[in-house]
Amino acid sequence: MSLSYEEIAAFLYAEARAQGEKRWADWLDFYAEDVNFHMPAWDDDDKLTTDPTQEVSLIYYPNKNGLEDRVFRIETERSSATIPDTRYNRAITNLEIVARKENTVEVCFYWTTHAFRYNIVDVYFGTATYVIDTSGPKPKIKKKYVVLKNDYVHHMLDIYFI
């Protein structure tokens, strides 16, 4: 299946909305079983780390099992990063189709998340690159690579910020 620009945008907006509404089962359904979910850290030389198995990452899950575990901890209140509850929304802009192959499309976009916790509003922002598998009946995210551009983070980062 080949997705139009509008269908890709609708897919990304629906993923962000499922996350923002904390419909975790729906949100997880956007991801392929073998998804690579990575947010690298900035090193001391102001360069992004490149190898999540050898260097520090802000978030790294090599497959969907890690995301499912994270969601389980959020839903069962076994996560100090989510207590007290955080209210948030993620906005997506400047969507660009980077590459198309037979069964995948790679997209890049800017994102901004506004989050409210401890009576403070924080703004997180950055870029994201997704590789979306279009071979099945529903598109699935095969790779999510997120760059956080903030210099200072007040609270623990979690999957719902990105």
N, C-alpha and C positions, 0 to 999 in steps of 0.2 A: 504494500500500500504506500502510495506517495502522499505525503501531507502537504497541503497548501500553507502558505505563510499564516493565514487566518486560523487554520486548524492547529498549527503549532502554537500560536499565541493562546488560543482557547485552552489547549492542553496544559500549558504552563500556568495560566491563570487558575485553572481548576485545581492543579496540584497545590498552588499557593493558598487557595481558598480552603481546601480540605485541611491543610496544615493549620491555617489561622482559626478555623472552626473546631480544631482538635478532633476531627473525625479521623482518628489514627488508622483504622482499618482501611478506610478509603484512601488515605494518604499513602500507606504502604503499597496499595495496589498499583500505584504509578511506577513502582520500581521492579526491575527484573531481578530474578533470583541471584544473578552474578554481578549485580551492580557494584561499581567501585565508587565510593562516596568519600571525597577527600577535600579537606580544607587545610592547606599547608600553613606553617608558621613562618614568620619573618625571622631570619637569623641575625646575628650580631652585625653583619655587613649590609643589612637592609635588603637582603635577597631572600626570595622564597625558598624554603626547603623543597627538595625534589623527590626524595625517597622516603615514603611514609614508614617503611620497614626499618630504616636505619637512622632517620632523623625525626625530630619532634614535629608533630602535626597538631593543629588545634582540634581537628576532628578527623578520624579515619576509620572507615569500615570497609573491609575488602569484599563484602557481600551483604546480601539482605538480612542474613541472620543477625548481624550487629545492629542494624536498624530495628529489627523486630525486638531484640533484647532491650534496646534503648526505649522504645515505645512501651514495652511491658513495665519497665521501671517508672516511667512517667505515669502510666495509668494506675499503677498500684501504690503510688506515692512513696516509692523506694528511691527517690532521687532528690538529694538536697538542692540540686540546681533548679528544681521546679516547685520548691516549697519556700515561701508562699508562691501561689500561682502567679504566672506572668501573663499579662495581656499583651498581645502583639499583632501586627499586620505586616506583611511583606508586599512591597510594590515592585513591579517589574517594568523596566523601560529599555529603550534602545535595542530591541530584539533584532538580531541579525542571523541569517542562515549562513553558516561558515562553509559547510560542505554537505553534499548529498552523495550517498552511495546507494547501491541496490536496495539494501534493507535498513539503512540508518540515515539519520540526518543529524548533523552537529550544529548546535546553536550557541550563541553567546549573547548575554544581556547584562545590563546593570540592574542591581537590586538595592533596595533600601528597606530596612525593618525598623519600625518604631515599636519600642517595648516599654511597658509600664510595670515597675516592680519596686517595692519599698518606697512608694510615693515619689519615684524618680522616673522621668521619661528618658530613655537612652535611644540613640539612633546608631544603627549599624549599617554599613554600606560597603559595596564591593562589586565584583563581577562574578559571573557564573558561566561555565561552559557545560552543556549537557550533550551527551550522545544518546539519541533516542532510537530504539529499535522499532522499526515499523513493519517487521515481518509477520507479526501475529495479528489476531483479531483486534487487539487494542495496543496502542503504542506503550512502550515501557522504557523507563530511563535506565540505560546501561552504565552510564558514567555521569557523575555529578562532581565537578571540580569547581570549588568556590574560593575566591580570593577575598579575604576581609581587608578592607583598606583603613579601618580604624587604627589609631595609634594607641588608644587607651580603652580598655574594656572594664567597666565597673563591676560586672557580675560574671559568673561562670557562663561560658558560651554553651549553647545546646543546639540540637538539630532544628528547633523551631525558629531560630534566628536567621537561618539561611534557607 
